[in-house]
Amino acid sequence: MKTLYIVRHAKSSWEYSGIEDIDRPLKKRGIKDAHLMSNFLAKTIDKPDVFISSSANRALHTAVIFCENLSYPHANLQIKRQLYSFSDGYLVKTVNALDDAFNSAIIFSHDHGINTFVNEFGNTPIAHVTTCGIIGLQFKEKHWKNIRRGKTFMVEFPKNHK
């Protein structure tokens, strides 16, 4: 069985002009939500085997906060530029390419790709994954490359923890 946690990056800031979208930082609210949700996760699950993040500043900062609160070494955090895409195709490719030695993974990515992925591969329809939302999926397959529709066992949003 394989377990996957998908985390949408925390709330980012639009207050800085002249910076590229990939460089947008987290808002204070985003930082608080990332701590809130990662502390919840730390009390709820076993630490995932691998952490993977989009290279976008907001996703990477969210991932670093989760690493800290789940005691995952920052040096082991994998950064994938291809996850900075608003297509679910790169998320699927990233999951399918996971090493089968990992039975669990957590991926930090972006809105559109996450919504499409969790609705295609989970069994619970989710209209919208909010910022810093966590979706947990379990798959019966032994190999990541073979995953099909799995079971959605976790749908957690910051508003439910405040």
DSSP file with accessible surface (Angstrom, degrees, kcal/mol):
  #  RESIDUE AA STRUCTURE BP1 BP2  ACC     N-H-->O    O-->H-N    N-H-->O    O-->H-N    TCO  KAPPA ALPHA  PHI   PSI    X-CA   Y-CA   Z-CA
    1    1 A M              0   0  117      0, 0.0     2,-0.4     0, 0.0   139,-0.2   0.000 360.0 360.0 360.0 141.2    0.0    0.0    0.0
    2    2 A K  E     -A  139   0A   4    137,-2.5   137,-3.0   139,-0.1     2,-0.4  -0.935 360.0-157.8-117.1 140.3    1.2    3.5   -0.8
    3    3 A T  E     -Ab 138 104A  21    100,-2.6   102,-1.8    -2,-0.4     2,-0.4  -0.975   9.4-173.0-121.7 130.5    0.1    6.7    1.0
    4    4 A L  E     -Ab 137 105A   0    133,-3.1   133,-3.1    -2,-0.4     2,-0.5  -0.981   9.6-164.6-127.3 132.3    0.3   10.1   -0.5
    5    5 A Y  E     -Ab 136 106A  18    100,-2.6   102,-2.7    -2,-0.4     2,-0.5  -0.972   8.0-163.2-112.4 127.5   -0.3   13.5    1.1
    6    6 A I  E     -Ab 135 107A   0    129,-2.8   129,-2.5    -2,-0.5     2,-0.5  -0.958   6.7-170.6-111.2 126.8   -0.8   16.5   -1.2
    7    7 A V  E     -Ab 134 108A   0    100,-3.1   102,-2.3    -2,-0.5     2,-0.4  -0.977  15.8-143.2-120.3 124.5   -0.4   19.9    0.3
    8    8 A R  E     - b   0 109A  31    125,-1.9   124,-1.0    -2,-0.5   102,-0.2  -0.694  41.1 -97.1 -79.3 137.6   -1.4   23.1   -1.5
    9    9 A H        -     0   0    9    100,-2.1   123,-1.3    -2,-0.4   124,-0.2  -0.105  46.0 -99.8 -51.4 153.5    1.1   25.8   -0.6
   10   10 A A        -     0   0    0     48,-0.5    20,-0.1   121,-0.3    52,-0.1  -0.147  60.2 -57.7 -71.1 172.4    0.1   28.2    2.2
   11   11 A K        -     0   0   69    120,-0.1    16,-2.5    18,-0.1    19,-0.4  -0.286  61.0-153.1 -59.5 125.0   -1.4   31.7    1.5
   12   12 A S  B     -F   26   0B   7     14,-0.3     2,-0.4    -3,-0.1    14,-0.3  -0.568  12.2-110.8-101.5 165.7    1.0   33.8   -0.6
   13   13 A S        -     0   0    3     12,-3.0     3,-0.1    -2,-0.2    45,-0.1  -0.738  21.6-178.1 -99.1 140.5    1.5   37.5   -0.8
   14   14 A W        +     0   0  182     -2,-0.4    -1,-0.1     1,-0.1    10,-0.0   0.185  62.5  99.1-111.1   9.7    0.6   39.7   -3.7
   15   15 A E        +     0   0  142      2,-0.1     2,-0.6     1,-0.0    -1,-0.1   0.591  62.3  82.5 -80.1  -8.5    1.8   42.9   -2.1
   16   16 A Y    >   -     0   0  126     -3,-0.1     3,-0.5     9,-0.1     2,-0.2  -0.850  66.8-154.3-100.7 124.2    5.2   43.0   -3.8
   17   17 A S  T 3  S+     0   0  117     -2,-0.6     3,-0.1     1,-0.2    -2,-0.1  -0.622  71.3  30.0 -92.7 152.8    5.4   44.5   -7.2
   18   18 A G  T 3  S+     0   0   86      1,-0.3     2,-0.3    -2,-0.2    -1,-0.2   0.537  87.8 115.8  83.6   5.8    8.0   43.6   -9.8
   19   19 A I    <   -     0   0   70     -3,-0.5    -1,-0.3     1,-0.0     5,-0.1  -0.828  68.4-108.8-107.0 151.4    8.7   40.0   -8.6
   20   20 A E    >   -     0   0  136     -2,-0.3     3,-1.4     1,-0.1     4,-0.4  -0.373  28.8-113.3 -70.5 153.9    8.0   37.0  -10.7
   21   21 A D  G >  S+     0   0   47      1,-0.3     3,-1.7     2,-0.2    -1,-0.1   0.892 116.4  59.0 -55.3 -41.2    5.1   34.7   -9.7
   22   22 A I  G 3  S+     0   0   24      1,-0.3    35,-2.9    34,-0.1    36,-0.3   0.773 105.2  51.7 -62.2 -22.9    7.5   31.9   -8.8
   23   23 A D  G <  S+     0   0   86     -3,-1.4    -1,-0.3    33,-0.2    -2,-0.2   0.445  75.5 129.3 -95.7  -0.8    9.2   34.2   -6.2
   24   24 A R    <   -     0   0   19     -3,-1.7    34,-0.6    -4,-0.4   -10,-0.1  -0.334  50.1-141.1 -60.3 132.1    6.1   35.3   -4.4
   25   25 A P        -     0   0   28      0, 0.0   -12,-3.0     0, 0.0     2,-0.2  -0.302  21.4 -90.5 -86.3 173.7    6.5   34.8   -0.6
   26   26 A L  B     -F   12   0B  14    -14,-0.3   -14,-0.3    31,-0.1     2,-0.1  -0.553  36.2-124.6 -78.7 148.2    4.1   33.6    2.0
   27   27 A K     >  -     0   0   88    -16,-2.5     4,-2.2    -2,-0.2     5,-0.2  -0.431  32.5-103.0 -78.0 165.7    1.9   36.1    3.9
   28   28 A K  H  > S+     0   0  177      1,-0.2     4,-2.5     2,-0.2     5,-0.2   0.908 126.8  54.2 -56.4 -41.7    2.0   36.1    7.7
   29   29 A R  H  > S+     0   0  119      1,-0.2     4,-2.8     2,-0.2    -1,-0.2   0.899 106.1  52.5 -59.3 -39.9   -1.3   34.2    7.6
   30   30 A G  H  > S+     0   0    0    -19,-0.4     4,-2.4     2,-0.2    -2,-0.2   0.911 108.6  49.3 -62.9 -41.6    0.3   31.6    5.3
   31   31 A I  H  X S+     0   0   55     -4,-2.2     4,-2.1     2,-0.2    -2,-0.2   0.936 112.8  47.5 -64.1 -44.1    3.2   31.1    7.7
   32   32 A K  H  X S+     0   0  152     -4,-2.5     4,-2.7     1,-0.2    -2,-0.2   0.922 112.7  48.9 -62.4 -44.2    0.7   30.7   10.6
   33   33 A D  H  X S+     0   0    4     -4,-2.8     4,-3.0     2,-0.2     5,-0.3   0.889 108.3  53.9 -64.2 -38.2   -1.4   28.2    8.7
   34   34 A A  H  X S+     0   0    0     -4,-2.4     4,-2.3     2,-0.2     5,-0.2   0.918 112.0  44.6 -63.3 -41.2    1.6   26.2    7.6
   35   35 A H  H  X S+     0   0   63     -4,-2.1     4,-2.4     2,-0.2     5,-0.2   0.930 113.7  51.2 -66.6 -43.4    2.6   25.8   11.3
   36   36 A L  H  X S+     0   0   54     -4,-2.7     4,-2.0     1,-0.2    -2,-0.2   0.949 116.0  39.4 -57.6 -50.4   -1.0   25.0   12.3
   37   37 A M  H  X S+     0   0    0     -4,-3.0     4,-2.6     2,-0.2    -1,-0.2   0.877 115.3  50.4 -74.5 -36.0   -1.5   22.3    9.7
   38   38 A S  H  X S+     0   0    0     -4,-2.3     4,-2.6    -5,-0.3    -1,-0.2   0.889 110.7  50.0 -71.2 -34.5    2.0   20.8   10.0
   39   39 A N  H  X S+     0   0   63     -4,-2.4     4,-1.3    -5,-0.2    -2,-0.2   0.908 111.0  50.1 -67.1 -39.4    1.6   20.6   13.8
   40   40 A F  H  X S+     0   0   43     -4,-2.0     4,-0.8    -5,-0.2     3,-0.5   0.950 112.5  47.1 -58.8 -48.3   -1.8   18.9   13.3
   41   41 A L  H >X S+     0   0    0     -4,-2.6     4,-2.5     1,-0.2     3,-1.1   0.908 106.4  57.7 -63.2 -40.5   -0.2   16.4   10.8
   42   42 A A  H 3< S+     0   0   39     -4,-2.6    -1,-0.2     1,-0.3    -2,-0.2   0.821 110.8  43.6 -59.9 -31.3    2.7   15.7   13.2
   43   43 A K  H 3< S+     0   0  181     -4,-1.3    -1,-0.3    -3,-0.5    -2,-0.2   0.589 119.5  43.5 -86.1 -12.7    0.3   14.6   15.8
   44   44 A T  H << S+     0   0   73     -3,-1.1     2,-0.3    -4,-0.8    -2,-0.2   0.766 111.4  30.3-106.9 -33.6   -1.9   12.6   13.4
   45   45 A I  S  < S-     0   0   25     -4,-2.5     2,-0.3    -5,-0.1    -1,-0.1  -0.804  78.3 -98.5-127.9 165.8    0.3   10.6   11.1
   46   46 A D        -     0   0  148     -2,-0.3     3,-0.1     1,-0.1    -3,-0.1  -0.610  61.1 -88.6 -76.0 145.6    3.7    8.8   10.9
   47   47 A K        -     0   0   97     -2,-0.3    -1,-0.1     1,-0.1    57,-0.1  -0.333  48.7-112.2 -57.9 128.6    6.3   11.0    9.2
   48   48 A P        -     0   0    3      0, 0.0    57,-0.2     0, 0.0    -1,-0.1  -0.258  18.5-123.7 -59.8 154.7    6.2   10.5    5.4
   49   49 A D  S    S+     0   0   68     55,-0.5     2,-0.3     1,-0.2    56,-0.2   0.790  90.6  22.4 -71.5 -30.8    9.2    8.8    3.9
   50   50 A V  E     -c  105   0A   1     54,-0.7    56,-2.1     2,-0.0     2,-0.4  -0.999  62.1-154.5-143.6 142.3    9.9   11.6    1.4
   51   51 A F  E     -c  106   0A   0     25,-0.3    27,-2.6    -2,-0.3     2,-0.4  -0.977  17.2-178.5-115.1 129.8    9.0   15.3    1.1
   52   52 A I  E     -cd 107  78A   1     54,-2.5    56,-2.5    -2,-0.4     2,-0.4  -0.994   3.0-173.8-133.5 134.3    8.9   16.9   -2.4
   53   53 A S  E     -cd 108  79A   0     25,-2.9    27,-3.1    -2,-0.4    30,-0.2  -0.953  29.0-112.1-130.2 148.9    8.2   20.5   -3.2
   54   54 A S  E     - d   0  80A   0     54,-2.1    27,-0.2    -2,-0.4     9,-0.1  -0.329  36.4-119.3 -59.1 155.7    7.6   22.8   -6.2
   55   55 A S  S    S+     0   0   30     25,-0.8    26,-0.1    26,-0.1    -1,-0.1   0.558  77.9 117.2 -81.7  -5.3   10.5   25.2   -6.6
   56   56 A A  S  > S-     0   0    0      1,-0.1     4,-3.0    25,-0.1     3,-0.4  -0.372  74.8-123.3 -63.7 139.6    8.1   28.2   -6.1
   57   57 A N  H  > S+     0   0   63    -35,-2.9     4,-2.9     1,-0.2     5,-0.3   0.888 109.4  51.1 -51.3 -46.6    9.1   30.2   -3.1
   58   58 A R  H  > S+     0   0    3    -34,-0.6     4,-1.6   -36,-0.3   -48,-0.5   0.886 114.4  42.8 -64.8 -37.4    5.6   29.9   -1.5
   59   59 A A  H  > S+     0   0    0     -3,-0.4     4,-2.7     2,-0.2    -2,-0.2   0.922 115.4  49.4 -73.4 -42.5    5.5   26.1   -1.9
   60   60 A L  H  X S+     0   0   45     -4,-3.0     4,-2.5     2,-0.2    -2,-0.2   0.915 110.5  49.5 -64.3 -42.2    9.1   25.7   -0.8
   61   61 A H  H  X S+     0   0   64     -4,-2.9     4,-2.1    -5,-0.3    -1,-0.2   0.923 111.4  50.1 -63.9 -41.2    8.6   27.9    2.3
   62   62 A T  H  X S+     0   0    0     -4,-1.6     4,-2.2    -5,-0.3    -2,-0.2   0.947 111.2  49.2 -59.9 -46.3    5.5   25.8    3.2
   63   63 A A  H  X S+     0   0    0     -4,-2.7     4,-2.8     1,-0.2    -2,-0.2   0.898 107.8  53.7 -61.7 -40.9    7.5   22.6    2.8
   64   64 A V  H  X S+     0   0   39     -4,-2.5     4,-2.4     2,-0.2    -1,-0.2   0.916 108.3  49.8 -62.4 -41.4   10.3   23.9    5.0
   65   65 A I  H  X S+     0   0    4     -4,-2.1     4,-2.4     1,-0.2    -1,-0.2   0.934 111.7  48.4 -63.4 -42.6    7.8   24.6    7.8
   66   66 A F  H  X S+     0   0    0     -4,-2.2     4,-2.0     1,-0.2    -2,-0.2   0.909 109.4  53.7 -63.6 -41.2    6.3   21.1    7.5
   67   67 A C  H  <>S+     0   0    0     -4,-2.8     5,-2.9     1,-0.2     4,-0.3   0.935 110.1  47.6 -56.8 -47.2    9.9   19.6    7.5
   68   68 A E  H ><5S+     0   0  102     -4,-2.4     3,-1.0     1,-0.2    -2,-0.2   0.942 115.6  42.5 -60.3 -48.6   10.6   21.5   10.8
   69   69 A N  H 3<5S+     0   0   41     -4,-2.4    -1,-0.2     1,-0.2    -2,-0.2   0.709 118.6  44.4 -78.6 -16.9    7.4   20.4   12.5
   70   70 A L  T 3<5S-     0   0   12     -4,-2.0    -1,-0.2    -5,-0.2    -2,-0.2   0.252 111.0-119.5-104.9   9.3    7.5   16.8   11.3
   71   71 A S  T < 5 +     0   0   92     -3,-1.0    -3,-0.2    -4,-0.3    -4,-0.1   0.887  58.8 153.1  54.1  47.1   11.3   16.5   12.1
   72   72 A Y      < -     0   0   22     -5,-2.9    -1,-0.2    -6,-0.2    -2,-0.1  -0.904  52.3-106.3-105.6 130.0   12.2   15.8    8.5
   73   73 A P    >   -     0   0   65      0, 0.0     3,-1.6     0, 0.0     4,-0.4  -0.346  18.0-142.9 -60.8 127.3   15.8   16.8    7.5
   74   74 A H  G >  S+     0   0   95      1,-0.3     3,-1.5     2,-0.2    -7,-0.0   0.852 100.0  62.8 -56.0 -36.5   15.8   19.9    5.3
   75   75 A A  G 3  S+     0   0   97      1,-0.3    -1,-0.3     3,-0.0    -3,-0.0   0.735 100.5  52.9 -63.6 -22.3   18.7   18.4    3.4
   76   76 A N  G <  S+     0   0   90     -3,-1.6   -25,-0.3     2,-0.1     2,-0.3   0.518  78.8 115.5 -91.8  -7.3   16.5   15.6    2.3
   77   77 A L    <   -     0   0   20     -3,-1.5     2,-0.4    -4,-0.4   -25,-0.2  -0.502  61.2-142.0 -64.7 123.2   13.7   17.8    0.9
   78   78 A Q  E     -d   52   0A  66    -27,-2.6   -25,-2.9    -2,-0.3     2,-0.5  -0.747  10.3-155.7 -90.2 134.9   13.5   17.2   -2.8
   79   79 A I  E     -d   53   0A  93     -2,-0.4     2,-0.5   -27,-0.2   -25,-0.2  -0.955   8.5-171.6-115.4 124.4   12.8   20.3   -5.0
   80   80 A K  E >   -d   54   0A  63    -27,-3.1     3,-1.4    -2,-0.5   -25,-0.8  -0.946  14.7-165.2-120.9 111.2   11.2   19.7   -8.4
   81   81 A R  G >  S+     0   0  162     -2,-0.5     3,-2.2     1,-0.3    -1,-0.1   0.857  88.8  67.0 -60.9 -33.4   10.9   22.7  -10.7
   82   82 A Q  G 3  S+     0   0   87      1,-0.3    -1,-0.3   -28,-0.1     8,-0.1   0.727  87.3  67.8 -65.3 -17.3    8.4   20.7  -12.9
   83   83 A L  G <  S+     0   0    2     -3,-1.4     2,-2.1     1,-0.2    27,-0.4   0.664  78.4  84.5 -74.6 -14.1    5.9   20.9  -10.0
   84   84 A Y  S <  S+     0   0   54     -3,-2.2     2,-0.3    -4,-0.3    -1,-0.2  -0.560  73.3 106.0 -83.8  71.0    5.7   24.6  -10.6
   85   85 A S  S    S-     0   0   24     -2,-2.1    28,-0.3     2,-0.1    25,-0.3  -0.985  71.8-138.0-146.1 149.6    3.1   24.0  -13.3
   86   86 A F  S    S+     0   0  102     -2,-0.3     2,-0.4    26,-0.1    -2,-0.1   0.030  79.1  93.2-103.2  31.5   -0.6   24.5  -13.3
   87   87 A S  S >> S-     0   0   50      1,-0.1     4,-0.6    25,-0.1     3,-0.6  -0.932  72.4-140.1-119.6 142.4   -1.2   21.2  -15.0
   88   88 A D  H 3> S+     0   0   37     -2,-0.4     4,-2.5     1,-0.2     5,-0.2   0.696  91.3  82.9 -73.8 -15.2   -1.9   18.0  -13.2
   89   89 A G  H 3> S+     0   0   25      1,-0.2     4,-2.4     2,-0.2    -1,-0.2   0.891  90.0  47.6 -58.3 -40.4    0.4   16.1  -15.7
   90   90 A Y  H <> S+     0   0  101     -3,-0.6     4,-2.3     2,-0.2    -1,-0.2   0.858 110.2  52.5 -72.4 -31.4    3.6   17.0  -13.8
   91   91 A L  H  X S+     0   0    2     -4,-0.6     4,-2.5     2,-0.2     5,-0.2   0.946 110.8  47.4 -67.2 -44.2    2.1   16.0  -10.5
   92   92 A V  H  X S+     0   0   27     -4,-2.5     4,-3.1     1,-0.2     5,-0.2   0.942 112.9  48.9 -60.5 -47.4    1.1   12.6  -11.9
   93   93 A K  H  X S+     0   0  135     -4,-2.4     4,-1.5    -5,-0.2    -1,-0.2   0.892 110.7  51.2 -60.9 -40.0    4.6   12.2  -13.4
   94   94 A T  H  < S+     0   0    9     -4,-2.3     4,-0.3     2,-0.2    -1,-0.2   0.937 113.5  43.7 -63.8 -45.2    6.2   13.1  -10.1
   95   95 A V  H >< S+     0   0    0     -4,-2.5     3,-1.6     1,-0.2    -2,-0.2   0.941 112.5  52.0 -66.1 -46.2    4.1   10.6   -8.2
   96   96 A N  H 3< S+     0   0   51     -4,-3.1    -1,-0.2     1,-0.3    49,-0.2   0.794 108.0  53.6 -61.6 -26.8    4.6    7.8  -10.8
   97   97 A A  T 3< S+     0   0   85     -4,-1.5    -1,-0.3    -5,-0.2    -2,-0.2   0.477  80.5 124.0 -88.4  -1.8    8.4    8.4  -10.6
   98   98 A L  S <  S-     0   0   15     -3,-1.6    46,-0.3    -4,-0.3     2,-0.2  -0.283  73.3-103.0 -60.8 144.4    8.6    7.9   -6.8
   99   99 A D    >   -     0   0   95      1,-0.1     3,-2.1    45,-0.1    -1,-0.1  -0.486  22.7-134.7 -66.5 130.1   11.0    5.3   -5.6
  100  100 A D  T 3  S+     0   0   58      1,-0.3    -1,-0.1    -2,-0.2    -2,-0.1   0.649 100.8  75.9 -66.1 -11.4    9.0    2.2   -4.6
  101  101 A A  T 3  S+     0   0   75      2,-0.0     2,-0.6   -52,-0.0    -1,-0.3   0.757  83.3  79.8 -67.7 -22.0   11.2    2.0   -1.4
  102  102 A F    <   -     0   0   51     -3,-2.1     3,-0.1     1,-0.2    -4,-0.0  -0.773  56.5-179.1 -86.8 120.3    9.0    4.9   -0.2
  103  103 A N  S    S+     0   0   88     -2,-0.6  -100,-2.6     1,-0.2     2,-0.3   0.612  72.9  31.0 -90.8 -14.9    5.7    3.8    1.1
  104  104 A S  E     +b    3   0A  18   -102,-0.2   -54,-0.7   -57,-0.1   -55,-0.5  -0.992  65.0 177.2-143.7 149.6    4.5    7.3    1.9
  105  105 A A  E     -bc   4  50A   0   -102,-1.8  -100,-2.6    -2,-0.3     2,-0.4  -0.985  17.2-150.9-148.0 153.8    5.2   10.7    0.4
  106  106 A I  E     -bc   5  51A   0    -56,-2.1   -54,-2.5    -2,-0.3     2,-0.4  -1.000  16.2-167.0-129.1 129.8    4.1   14.3    0.9
  107  107 A I  E     -bc   6  52A   0   -102,-2.7  -100,-3.1    -2,-0.4     2,-0.6  -0.973   9.5-154.7-122.7 133.6    4.1   16.7   -2.1
  108  108 A F  E     +bc   7  53A   0    -56,-2.5   -54,-2.1    -2,-0.4  -100,-0.2  -0.928  39.1 130.2-108.4 118.2    3.8   20.5   -1.9
  109  109 A S  E     -b    8   0A   4   -102,-2.3  -100,-2.1    -2,-0.6     2,-0.2  -0.551  45.1 -64.3-147.1-150.1    2.4   22.0   -5.1
  110  110 A H     >  -     0   0    0    -27,-0.4     4,-2.0   -25,-0.3     5,-0.2  -0.695  40.7 -96.8-124.1 165.4   -0.2   24.4   -6.6
  111  111 A D  H  > S+     0   0   50     -2,-0.2     4,-2.5     1,-0.2     5,-0.2   0.854 107.4  38.0 -44.3 -74.9   -4.0   24.9   -7.0
  112  112 A H  H  > S+     0   0   96      1,-0.2     4,-2.3     2,-0.2     5,-0.3   0.915 117.4  47.7 -57.7 -50.3   -5.1   23.6  -10.4
  113  113 A G  H  > S+     0   0    2    -28,-0.3     4,-2.4     1,-0.2    -1,-0.2   0.895 113.5  49.3 -59.8 -37.6   -2.9   20.5  -10.6
  114  114 A I  H  X S+     0   0    0     -4,-2.0     4,-2.9     2,-0.2     5,-0.3   0.948 109.5  50.2 -67.3 -48.8   -3.8   19.5   -7.1
  115  115 A N  H  X S+     0   0   23     -4,-2.5     4,-1.4     1,-0.2    11,-0.2   0.927 114.6  44.4 -56.9 -46.0   -7.6   19.8   -7.6
  116  116 A T  H  X S+     0   0   43     -4,-2.3     4,-1.9    -5,-0.2    -1,-0.2   0.938 114.7  49.5 -64.1 -45.4   -7.4   17.8  -10.8
  117  117 A F  H  X S+     0   0    0     -4,-2.4     4,-2.9    -5,-0.3     5,-0.3   0.937 110.2  47.6 -61.7 -50.3   -5.2   15.1   -9.2
  118  118 A V  H  X S+     0   0    0     -4,-2.9     4,-1.3     1,-0.2     6,-0.3   0.820 114.4  47.7 -67.3 -27.0   -7.2   14.5   -6.0
  119  119 A N  H  < S+     0   0   55     -4,-1.4    -1,-0.2    -5,-0.3    -2,-0.2   0.813 115.9  44.0 -81.6 -28.5  -10.4   14.3   -7.9
  120  120 A E  H  < S+     0   0   94     -4,-1.9    -2,-0.2    -5,-0.2    -3,-0.2   0.884 126.5  29.3 -79.3 -38.6   -9.0   11.9  -10.5
  121  121 A F  H  < S+     0   0   16     -4,-2.9    29,-4.0    -5,-0.2     2,-0.2   0.567 111.7  69.3-103.7 -10.5   -7.1    9.7   -8.0
  122  122 A G  S  < S-     0   0    0     -4,-1.3    29,-0.2    -5,-0.3    15,-0.1  -0.578  71.4-135.6-102.1 170.2   -9.2   10.0   -4.9
  123  123 A N  S    S+     0   0   88     -2,-0.2    28,-0.1     1,-0.1    -4,-0.1   0.289  83.8  75.8-108.9   9.3  -12.7    8.6   -4.2
  124  124 A T  S    S-     0   0   59     -6,-0.3     2,-0.1     2,-0.0    -2,-0.1  -0.979  82.2-125.9-121.6 118.9  -14.2   11.8   -2.6
  125  125 A P        -     0   0  116      0, 0.0     2,-0.5     0, 0.0    -6,-0.1  -0.412  26.0-169.3 -63.5 132.7  -15.1   14.7   -4.8
  126  126 A I        -     0   0   14    -11,-0.2     3,-0.2     1,-0.1    -7,-0.1  -0.980  12.3-162.5-127.5 116.0  -13.4   17.9   -3.6
  127  127 A A  S    S-     0   0  106     -2,-0.5     2,-0.3     1,-0.3    -1,-0.1   0.889  75.5  -2.4 -66.7 -40.4  -14.5   21.2   -5.2
  128  128 A H        -     0   0   88    -13,-0.0     2,-0.7     2,-0.0    -1,-0.3  -0.914  57.5-142.3-159.1 125.0  -11.5   23.2   -4.1
  129  129 A V        -     0   0    0     -2,-0.3   -14,-0.1    -3,-0.2     3,-0.1  -0.809  32.6-144.1 -87.6 114.4   -8.3   22.6   -2.1
  130  130 A T    >   -     0   0   39     -2,-0.7     3,-2.3     1,-0.2  -122,-0.3  -0.225  35.7 -68.6 -74.3 168.4   -7.7   25.8   -0.2
  131  131 A T  T 3  S+     0   0   13      1,-0.3  -121,-0.3  -124,-0.1    -1,-0.2  -0.307 124.9  11.1 -58.5 136.6   -4.3   27.2    0.6
  132  132 A C  T 3  S+     0   0    0   -123,-1.3    -1,-0.3  -124,-1.0  -122,-0.1   0.614  94.1 150.8  64.4  18.8   -2.5   24.9    3.0
  133  133 A G    <   -     0   0    0     -3,-2.3  -125,-1.9  -124,-0.2     2,-0.5  -0.483  34.7-147.8 -74.3 147.8   -5.1   22.2    2.6
  134  134 A I  E     -AE   7 156A   0     22,-3.0    22,-2.6  -127,-0.2     2,-0.5  -0.981  12.4-172.0-121.9 127.8   -4.0   18.6    3.0
  135  135 A I  E     -AE   6 155A   0   -129,-2.5  -129,-2.8    -2,-0.5     2,-0.5  -0.978   8.5-157.5-118.6 128.5   -5.4   15.7    1.1
  136  136 A G  E     -AE   5 154A   0     18,-2.4    17,-2.1    -2,-0.5    18,-1.4  -0.916  12.1-178.0-108.3 130.4   -4.5   12.2    2.0
  137  137 A L  E     -AE   4 152A   0   -133,-3.1  -133,-3.1    -2,-0.5     2,-0.4  -0.976  10.4-158.8-127.0 140.9   -4.8    9.3   -0.5
  138  138 A Q  E     -AE   3 151A  54     13,-2.4    13,-2.7    -2,-0.4     2,-0.4  -0.965   7.0-165.4-119.8 140.4   -4.1    5.6   -0.1
  139  139 A F  E     -A    2   0A   0   -137,-3.0  -137,-2.5    -2,-0.4    11,-0.1  -0.960  20.2-147.4-125.1 141.1   -3.5    3.3   -3.0
  140  140 A K        +     0   0  186     -2,-0.4    -1,-0.1  -139,-0.2    10,-0.1   0.670  68.3 106.3 -79.0 -16.7   -3.5   -0.5   -2.9
  141  141 A E        -     0   0   35      1,-0.1    -2,-0.1  -139,-0.1  -139,-0.1  -0.252  64.1-146.0 -65.6 153.3   -0.8   -0.8   -5.6
  142  142 A K  S    S+     0   0  165      1,-0.1     2,-0.4  -141,-0.1    -1,-0.1   0.642  84.5  56.4 -88.8 -21.0    2.8   -1.8   -4.7
  143  143 A H  S >  S-     0   0   80      1,-0.1     3,-1.8  -141,-0.1     4,-0.2  -0.963  72.8-142.6-120.5 131.8    4.4    0.5   -7.3
  144  144 A W  G >  S+     0   0    0     -2,-0.4     3,-1.6   -46,-0.3   -47,-0.1   0.847 101.8  62.5 -57.6 -35.5    3.9    4.2   -7.6
  145  145 A K  G 3  S+     0   0  142      1,-0.3    -1,-0.3   -47,-0.2   -49,-0.1   0.702 103.7  50.1 -66.8 -14.9    3.9    4.0  -11.4
  146  146 A N  G <  S+     0   0   64     -3,-1.8    -1,-0.3   -50,-0.1    -2,-0.2   0.323  77.4 138.2-104.5   6.8    0.8    1.8  -11.2
  147  147 A I    <   +     0   0   12     -3,-1.6     2,-0.2    -4,-0.2     3,-0.1  -0.217  22.2 169.7 -61.4 142.5   -1.4    3.9   -9.0
  148  148 A R        -     0   0  156      1,-0.2    -7,-0.1   -27,-0.1    -1,-0.0  -0.583  54.1 -27.5-127.4-162.5   -5.1    4.2  -10.0
  149  149 A R  S    S+     0   0  150     -2,-0.2   -27,-0.2     1,-0.1    -1,-0.2  -0.288  73.1 179.8 -56.8 126.9   -8.1    5.6   -8.1
  150  150 A G        -     0   0   12    -29,-4.0     2,-0.5   -11,-0.1   -11,-0.2  -0.333  32.1 -74.9-113.4-162.1   -7.4    5.2   -4.4
  151  151 A K  E     -E  138   0A 118    -13,-2.7   -13,-2.4   -29,-0.2     2,-0.7  -0.875  31.3-140.5-104.7 128.7   -9.1    6.1   -1.2
  152  152 A T  E     +E  137   0A  12     -2,-0.5   -15,-0.2   -15,-0.2     3,-0.1  -0.791  32.9 162.3 -84.6 113.6   -9.4    9.6    0.1
  153  153 A F  E     +     0   0A  70    -17,-2.1     2,-0.4    -2,-0.7   -16,-0.2   0.508  57.8  43.1-112.9  -7.7   -8.9    9.3    3.8
  154  154 A M  E     +E  136   0A  14    -18,-1.4   -18,-2.4     2,-0.0     2,-0.3  -0.983  45.6 166.1-144.0 128.6   -7.9   12.9    4.8
  155  155 A V  E     +E  135   0A  54     -2,-0.4     2,-0.4   -20,-0.2   -20,-0.2  -0.887  21.7 166.1-137.3 103.4   -9.4   16.2    3.8
  156  156 A E  E     -E  134   0A  50    -22,-2.6   -22,-3.0    -2,-0.3    -2,-0.0  -0.985  12.4-178.3-129.1 130.0   -8.1   18.9    6.1
  157  157 A F    >   -     0   0   24     -2,-0.4     3,-1.9   -24,-0.2     4,-0.3  -0.933  37.3-116.6-124.0 149.0   -8.2   22.7    5.7
  158  158 A P  G >  S+     0   0    5      0, 0.0     3,-2.6     0, 0.0     4,-0.3   0.856 110.2  65.7 -52.6 -37.4   -6.9   25.4    8.0
  159  159 A K  G >  S+     0   0  157      1,-0.3     3,-0.6     2,-0.2    -3,-0.0   0.783  96.6  57.3 -59.6 -24.4  -10.4   26.8    8.7
  160  160 A N  G <  S+     0   0   99     -3,-1.9    -1,-0.3     1,-0.2    -4,-0.0   0.491 107.8  47.7 -83.3  -3.1  -11.3   23.6   10.5
  161  161 A H  G <         0   0   54     -3,-2.6    -1,-0.2    -4,-0.3    -2,-0.2   0.255 360.0 360.0-120.5   8.4   -8.4   23.9   12.9
  162  162 A K    <         0   0  155     -3,-0.6    -3,-0.0    -4,-0.3     0, 0.0  -0.676 360.0 360.0-100.6 360.0   -8.8   27.5   14.0
